Amino acid sequence: MIKSLSYLFNFMLIIVCTEFAFADSPPNWEDCPSCYEFTAVMNAMVLEDGISIAGDGDLLAAIDADGNVRGLGIQIDPGFGPYNGQILYELMVRSNADGDELTFKYYDASEETVLHASETYTFGTNELVGTLISPHILNVSAPDLSCPECVDMGLFGGAMTCESASGWL
């Protein structure tokens, strides 16, 4: 019985790991400018742990609550000022109404992973958010995929405790 459970656990672990291994291939983010009536412009710098991580092939997207892309960033080098020689992103952000809450996702091509920005943006028609001299800062990090703390639930008549299950890992 325990051996069967061990095989089942290993099989499920392989499925989950495979899903995560292929989940962060380059995203197929597509912008639809004609789908939205209003725009705003954002000049942003992407930081991880306070350091700019922008590189060739990286992508920045503004995303709505339904997962629709509301803008894709264009990599630019200001060519002057304090961010001369660094990559910033210029986004034309879109909406059909003021007040839409947007989040940001960042594809890091060098790590082949999608990171999530902790900042959000509430859409305002014709707004300018950040400039080439003072960009809007987006702090990104990988989502927390750690397992929750084990809780003894008395499985198998109490024979399977967190302590005994940890021996399988």
Salt bridges, closest charged atoms under 4 A:
ASP31 OD2 - ARG94 NH1 2.63
ASP64 OD2 - ARG70 NE 3.00
ASP100 OD2 - ARG70 NH1 3.02
